[in-house]
Amino acid sequence: KGEYRPVDVTGPKADHVFAFERVHGATRVLVAVPRLPVGLWGEPGRIGDPSAYGDTRVEVSPGRWEGVLT
């Protein structure tokens, strides 16, 4: 259930992130996953390390967010 909302990703590694929200009533879930990870192998850090993405940003809607998997 819930509405699908694409989420903008900006910055130098934006092509390496896929993100969206699912919204149902007052509940929102943000999903952001690596995309094309082979292109990040030569970057500092690892694919799961934020430093590999530089100044890339996931543009989330305002509100209180809680990380549940990291």
C-alpha positions as CSV (number, residue, x, y, z in Angstrom):
1,K,0.0,0.0,0.0
2,G,1.0,3.6,-0.4
3,E,2.0,6.1,-3.0
4,Y,5.3,5.8,-4.9
5,R,7.3,9.1,-5.0
6,P,10.6,9.3,-6.9
7,V,13.3,11.1,-5.0
8,D,15.9,13.4,-6.7
9,V,19.6,12.6,-6.2
10,T,22.1,15.4,-7.0
11,G,25.8,15.6,-7.2
12,P,28.8,13.9,-9.0
13,K,27.7,10.3,-8.3
14,A,23.9,10.8,-8.7
15,D,23.8,8.2,-11.4
16,H,25.0,5.6,-8.8
17,V,22.0,6.0,-6.5
18,F,18.4,4.9,-7.0
19,A,16.0,6.5,-4.4
20,F,12.2,6.6,-3.8
21,E,9.7,7.1,-1.0
22,R,6.6,5.1,-0.3
23,V,3.9,7.1,1.5
24,H,0.9,5.7,3.3
25,G,-1.0,8.2,5.5
26,A,1.5,9.7,7.9
27,T,4.0,6.9,7.4
28,R,6.9,7.4,4.9
29,V,9.6,5.0,4.0
30,L,12.7,6.2,2.0
31,V,14.6,3.6,0.0
32,A,18.1,4.5,-1.4
33,V,20.3,1.9,-2.9
34,P,23.6,1.8,-4.9
35,R,23.2,1.7,-8.7
36,L,26.0,0.7,-11.1
37,P,28.4,-0.1,-8.3
38,V,31.3,-1.2,-10.6
39,G,31.8,2.4,-11.5
40,L,32.6,3.2,-7.9
41,W,35.3,0.6,-7.5
42,G,38.1,3.1,-8.2
43,E,36.7,5.7,-5.8
44,P,38.0,6.2,-2.3
45,G,36.1,4.2,0.3
46,R,33.8,1.3,-0.5
47,I,30.4,1.1,-2.2
48,G,28.6,1.3,1.2
49,D,30.9,4.0,2.5
50,P,29.5,7.5,2.1
51,S,32.9,8.9,1.1
52,A,32.7,7.0,-2.2
53,Y,29.8,9.3,-3.2
54,G,31.5,12.6,-2.5
55,D,29.0,15.5,-2.5
56,T,26.1,13.4,-3.8
57,R,22.9,14.1,-2.0
58,V,19.5,12.4,-1.7
59,E,16.9,15.2,-1.6
60,V,14.4,14.0,1.0
61,S,11.3,15.8,2.1
62,P,11.3,17.7,5.4
63,G,10.5,15.7,8.5
64,R,12.0,13.4,11.1
65,W,13.9,10.5,9.6
66,E,15.3,7.5,11.3
67,G,17.9,5.1,9.8
68,V,16.8,1.5,10.4
69,L,19.4,-0.5,8.4
70,T,22.6,1.5,8.9
